[in-house]
Amino acid sequence: MRQLIIVSRREDWPLDVPGVEIVTARDYLTRPEWSTLKSARIYNLCRSYRYQANGYYVSLLAAARGHKPLPTIGTIQDFKSSNVVRIVSADLARLIEISLRPLQSTHFTLSIYFGRNLAQRHQRLATALFNLFPAPLLRAEFQRSDEQWLLSRLSPIGYSDIPEQHHEFAAEAATLYFSGKRPRTRTKRNSRFDLAILVNPAEPNPPSDEKAIIRFEQAGEAVGFNVERIGPDEIGRLAEFDALFIRETTAVNHHSFRIARRAAAEGLVVIDDPESILRCTNKVYLAELLERHGVPAPRTLLVHRDNADQIEARLGLPVVLKQPDSAFSLGVIKVHDRDQLKNSVNALLKRSDLVVAQEYLPTDFDWRVGLIDGRPLYVCRYHMARGHWQIIQRDGEASREGEADCLSVGEAPEAVVATAVKAAALIGQGLYGVDLKEVDGRVVVIEVNDNPSIDAGVEDAVLKGALYREIMGVMFKRVMARKLAPG
């Protein structure tokens, strides 16, 4: 892929970096050889990114041409937002404090050249800011207030803004960057499209284990992607990719949702898409949705302070209480008597104005149907943890899980698969895991999960490698359709 540095004037970038072409903004915007170029990485070093200036149009048209601009229009807009800077300052508060604590001054300027800073002590902070706001040359300004360092301003700069004593280091940083000596997890192949897989190494119970992630990577490369893992702090790199596959547990009030939204706004194909995350992660929404469309579910009551006293009469005891954003058995409790019910409901209503109460339906196992594009891929039985009413029994930080076994779709009860397909269709066309119970001949939907668990040796036990290729194949076809769409 060709690499172009776009400048307002040629003298704005005096360095000669192997493999990099220097193009003026006027030429890039007006000459046909650049508008018809199939693929390129664009490093926008124009003097101004203000609205409708040449620098603004370079990033805007680069995206329209299918090129990969740095910075993107989204990043350019973020630079103008004081709210974004405040949010970033809060998100990076600990890292900022660690990096700047030894300083005695009340003001500090951090220069970031292609993700690097002269002082090794500040490198982690420089990398974090570059990943959030990827622009070739950055300047971050910090102020100490009430014994706490805060990011006060972050802005792109041009080569002429680099102090002379930094020229040698900036040249070295640029050379390293363009030679590919930056964080990479896999060697890129000459594939048509780029796929990012979001993983969080710090997550204790991720939706896919390491073996499964490797199989997703292999499947992605087999269908035609360059595949690279990215972490939670690399939201700013999304514009480098054509698709994002999230393999981190999702929640709305969480960086996974912000990353999904940013990716969708950048035009990437995203699984899990932000709409699916919104719909699946809130049990109140799901309860209302299933009831409205006549999808069978356990008898359910949306509980608030004015009707909490109706739970026992409507649903009986024991009863299951769920906080709206519960996941993986967390925030889901079974209560047996009135006193426990009252105390539990009051505790949950302190966190949320609405709580879900459902009738208790004891079964030896739950069904899970995995689907993508509305098509069922696998069916699993998750057995309850021994002596417990849930699949996962938690005891403080420790947990114990029941056994799981996987069936082909054809082996599973027809009513289970059909009900799962109907429930998933209400959410979208993403990758979902529909949890169901079968009680006295009745099949009911417990919940629909975006980002379902796919671990090696469990959910892939029947389809094996074909499961991963099916999912990656859907993503590849969606990218192809988007790239070939008129306009």
Residue pairs with C-beta under 8 A, 6 or more apart in sequence:
1 39
1 40
1 41
2 21
2 37
2 39
2 40
2 41
3 19
3 20
3 21
3 40
3 41
3 43
3 178
4 20
4 21
4 22
4 23
4 28
4 34
4 40
4 41
4 42
4 43
5 13
5 17
5 20
5 21
5 22
5 23
5 43
5 45
5 136
6 23
6 24
6 25
6 28
6 42
6 43
6 44
6 45
6 46
6 58
7 13
7 22
7 23
7 24
7 25
7 45
7 46
8 24
8 25
8 46
8 47
8 48
8 54
8 55
9 24
10 22
10 24
12 45
12 47
12 158
12 159
12 160
13 22
13 45
13 159
14 159
15 159
15 170
15 171
15 174
17 171
17 174
17 175
17 178
18 175
18 178
18 179
19 178
19 179
20 43
20 178
23 34
25 46
25 54
25 55
25 57
25 58
26 54
27 34
28 34
28 42
28 58
28 61
29 54
29 57
29 58
29 61
34 65
35 61
35 65
37 65
37 67
38 66
39 66
39 67
39 68
40 62
40 67
40 68
41 67
41 68
41 70
41 240
42 58
42 59
42 62
42 67
42 68
42 69
42 70
43 70
43 136
44 55
44 58
44 59
44 62
44 69
44 70
44 71
44 135
44 136
45 136
45 137
45 158
45 159
46 53
46 54
46 55
46 58
46 158
47 55
47 158
48 54
48 55
48 56
49 55
49 56
49 59
49 71
49 76
49 79
49 156
50 56
55 76
56 73
56 76
58 69
59 69
59 71
59 72
59 73
59 76
60 73
62 68
62 69
63 69
63 72
63 73
63 239
63 266
63 267
66 483
68 239
68 240
69 239
70 134
70 135
70 136
70 239
70 240
71 79
71 133
71 134
71 135
71 156
72 134
72 239
72 266
74 239
74 262
74 265
74 266
75 133
75 134
75 135
75 236
75 239
78 84
78 133
79 133
79 135
79 154
79 155
79 156
85 151
85 152
85 153
85 154
88 129
88 132
88 133
88 151
88 154
89 96
89 150
89 151
91 255
92 125
92 128
92 129
92 132
92 151
93 148
95 124
95 125
95 128
96 125
96 142
96 149
96 150
96 151
97 148
97 149
98 124
99 121
99 122
99 124
99 125
100 108
100 125
100 142
100 144
100 149
101 149
103 144
103 149
105 144
106 143
106 144
107 141
107 142
107 143
107 144
108 141
108 142
108 149
109 139
109 140
109 141
109 142
110 117
110 122
110 125
110 126
110 129
110 139
110 140
110 141
110 142
111 117
111 118
111 138
111 139
111 157
111 162
111 163
111 166
112 126
112 129
112 130
112 137
112 138
112 139
112 140
113 136
113 137
113 162
113 166
113 169
113 170
113 173
113 174
114 130
114 136
114 137
114 170
114 173
114 174
114 176
114 177
114 182
115 126
115 127
115 130
115 131
115 134
115 173
115 177
115 182
116 123
116 126
116 169
116 173
116 176
116 177
117 123
117 125
117 126
118 166
118 169
127 183
128 233
129 138
129 140
129 154
130 138
130 236
131 233
131 234
131 235
131 236
131 237
132 233
132 235
132 236
133 154
133 236
134 236
134 237
134 239
135 156
136 156
136 174
137 156
137 157
137 158
137 159
137 161
137 162
137 170
138 154
138 155
138 156
138 157
139 154
139 155
139 156
139 157
139 161
140 151
140 153
140 154
141 151
141 152
141 153
141 154
142 149
142 150
142 151
142 152
143 149
143 150
143 152
144 150
159 170
162 170
176 182
184 228
185 228
185 229
186 217
186 227
186 228
186 229
188 194
188 226
188 228
189 221
189 226
191 221
191 224
191 225
191 226
192 224
193 224
193 225
193 226
193 242
193 243
193 476
193 479
193 480
193 483
194 225
194 226
194 228
194 240
194 241
194 242
194 243
195 220
195 225
195 226
195 227
195 228
195 241
195 242
195 243
195 244
195 245
195 472
195 475
196 228
196 229
196 230
196 237
196 238
196 240
196 241
196 243
196 244
196 245
197 213
197 216
197 217
197 220
197 227
197 228
197 229
197 230
197 244
197 245
197 246
197 247
198 229
198 230
198 231
198 232
198 244
198 245
198 246
198 247
198 248
198 256
198 259
199 206
199 208
199 213
199 229
199 230
199 231
199 247
199 248
200 206
200 231
200 232
200 248
201 231
203 248
203 249
205 249
205 328
205 399
206 247
206 248
206 249
207 247
207 248
207 249
207 451
207 452
207 453
207 454
208 216
208 247
208 453
208 454
208 455
209 455
209 456
211 455
211 456
211 457
212 454
212 455
212 456
212 460
212 468
213 229
213 247
215 456
215 460
215 465
215 468
216 227
216 245
216 247
216 468
216 471
216 472
217 227
217 229
218 465
218 468
219 465
219 468
219 469
219 471
219 472
220 227
220 245
220 472
220 475
220 476
221 227
222 469
222 472
223 469
223 472
223 473
223 476
224 476
225 243
225 472
225 475
225 476
228 241
230 237
232 248
232 255
232 256
232 259
235 255
235 258
235 259
235 262
238 244
238 259
238 262
238 263
238 266
238 268
239 266
241 263
241 268
242 268
242 269
242 479
242 483
243 268
243 269
243 270
243 475
243 476
243 478
243 479
244 259
244 260
244 263
244 268
244 269
244 270
244 271
245 271
245 471
245 475
246 256
246 259
246 260
246 270
246 271
246 272
246 451
247 451
248 256
248 451
249 256
249 327
249 328
249 451
250 256
250 257
250 260
250 272
250 277
250 280
250 281
250 450
250 451
251 257
251 277
251 281
251 325
251 327
252 277
252 278
252 281
252 282
252 325
253 325
256 277
257 274
257 277
257 278
260 270
260 272
260 273
260 274
260 277
261 274
263 270
264 270
264 273
264 274
267 482
269 475
269 478
269 479
269 482
271 372
271 430
271 431
271 471
271 475
272 280
272 430
272 431
272 450
272 451
273 428
273 430
275 428
276 427
276 428
276 430
276 432
276 450
277 450
277 451
278 285
279 285
279 286
279 289
279 427
279 428
279 448
279 450
280 286
280 427
280 432
280 447
280 448
280 449
280 450
280 451
281 325
281 327
281 450
282 324
282 325
283 322
283 323
283 324
283 325
283 326
283 356
283 447
284 302
284 324
284 354
284 356
285 324
286 447
286 448
287 297
287 300
287 302
287 356
288 302
289 295
289 426
290 296
290 297
290 423
290 426
290 445
291 297
291 300
293 422
293 426
295 419
295 422
295 423
295 426
295 445
296 419
296 442
296 443
296 444
296 445
297 358
297 444
297 445
297 446
298 320
298 358
298 359
298 361
298 437
298 444
298 446
299 314
299 315
299 358
299 359
300 356
300 357
300 358
300 359
301 307
301 310
301 311
301 314
301 315
301 356
301 357
301 358
302 354
302 355
302 356
302 357
303 311
303 321
303 345
303 349
303 354
303 355
303 356
303 357
304 349
304 353
304 354
304 355
305 349
305 353
308 342
308 345
308 346
308 349
311 319
311 341
311 345
311 357
312 319
312 338
312 341
314 357
315 357
315 358
315 359
316 359
316 360
317 335
317 336
317 337
317 338
317 341
318 334
318 335
318 336
318 360
319 334
319 335
319 341
319 357
319 358
319 359
319 360
320 332
320 333
320 334
320 357
320 358
320 359
320 360
321 332
321 333
321 334
321 335
321 341
321 344
321 345
321 348
321 355
321 356
321 357
322 331
322 332
322 355
322 356
322 357
322 358
323 331
323 332
323 348
323 351
323 352
323 355
323 356
324 352
324 354
324 355
324 356
325 331
325 352
326 332
327 449
328 392
329 390
329 391
329 392
329 394
330 394
332 390
333 344
334 360
334 389
335 341
335 344
345 355
345 357
348 355
349 355
360 389
361 437
361 439
361 444
362 389
363 384
363 437
363 438
363 439
364 383
364 384
365 381
365 382
365 383
365 384
365 402
366 381
366 382
366 391
366 435
366 436
366 437
366 446
367 379
367 380
367 381
367 412
367 416
367 420
367 435
367 436
367 437
367 438
367 443
368 379
368 380
368 381
368 382
368 433
368 434
368 435
368 436
368 452
369 376
369 378
369 379
369 409
369 412
369 416
369 417
369 420
369 421
369 424
369 433
369 434
369 436
370 376
370 377
370 378
370 379
370 380
370 431
370 432
370 433
370 452
370 454
370 459
371 377
371 420
371 421
371 424
371 431
371 432
371 433
371 434
372 429
372 430
372 431
372 432
372 470
372 471
372 474
373 429
373 474
374 421
374 424
374 425
374 429
376 409
376 417
376 420
376 421
377 409
377 463
377 467
377 470
377 471
378 406
378 407
378 408
378 409
378 459
378 460
378 462
378 463
378 467
379 406
379 407
379 408
379 409
379 411
379 412
379 416
379 417
380 404
380 405
380 406
380 407
380 458
380 459
381 404
381 405
381 406
381 407
382 391
382 402
382 404
383 391
383 402
383 403
383 404
383 405
384 390
384 391
384 402
385 391
385 392
385 393
385 400
385 401
385 402
386 400
386 402
387 393
388 400
388 402
391 401
391 402
392 399
392 400
392 401
392 402
393 399
393 400
393 401
404 458
405 461
406 458
406 459
406 460
406 461
406 462
407 462
408 462
409 417
413 438
413 443
415 438
415 443
416 436
416 438
416 443
419 434
419 436
419 443
419 444
419 445
420 434
420 436
420 445
423 434
423 445
423 448
424 432
424 434
424 448
426 448
427 448
427 450
430 450
431 450
431 451
431 452
431 471
432 448
432 449
432 450
432 452
433 448
433 449
433 452
433 453
434 445
434 447
434 448
434 449
435 445
435 446
435 447
435 448
435 449
436 443
436 444
436 445
436 446
437 443
437 444
437 446
452 459
453 459
454 460
454 467
459 467
460 467
460 468
463 470
